[in-house]
């Protein structure tokens, strides 16, 4: 699943149409947790500090139900 950074938050981009640098992660909570623990999103987006992944987590929980 493609993810983009918008105002310090990791946002899902299921259609791949949002502008900006994108990162990818499997749409599972296990992979999301691993990416957060390894600080993969700040590295992928070249952004300092932790990023908000709440919206991304909600999206994954919704599609996995």
SVG drawing of the C-alpha trace seen along z (x, -y; Angstrom):
<svg xmlns="http://www.w3.org/2000/svg" viewBox="-15 -20 31 29">
<polyline fill="none" stroke="black" stroke-width="0.4" points="0.0,0.0 1.3,-3.5 1.7,-6.0 2.4,-9.7 3.4,-12.3 0.9,-15.2 1.6,-17.8 3.5,-15.3 1.1,-12.4 1.4,-9.2 -1.7,-9.0 -2.8,-6.0 -2.9,-6.6 -4.9,-3.6 -5.3,-5.2 -1.7,-6.4 -2.8,-9.9 -1.7,-12.1 1.4,-14.2 4.8,-13.8 7.2,-11.1 5.6,-7.8 6.5,-4.9 5.1,-1.4 4.1,1.1 2.1,4.3 -1.5,3.5 -1.2,5.4 -0.9,4.2 2.2,6.4 4.1,4.7 2.9,1.3 4.1,1.9 7.4,3.2 7.9,0.1 7.1,-2.2 9.4,-0.4 12.2,-0.6 11.5,-4.2 11.1,-3.4 8.7,-6.2 10.9,-9.1 13.7,-7.6 11.6,-7.0 10.2,-10.5 13.5,-12.1 11.7,-13.8 13.1,-14.2 11.3,-12.9 8.4,-10.5 5.4,-10.8 1.7,-10.3 0.5,-7.0 -3.0,-7.0 -4.9,-7.5 -2.9,-4.8 -3.6,-2.4 -7.4,-3.2 -7.3,-2.6 -5.6,0.8 -8.0,1.9 -10.9,0.9 -9.8,2.8 -8.8,5.9 -12.3,6.3"/>
</svg>
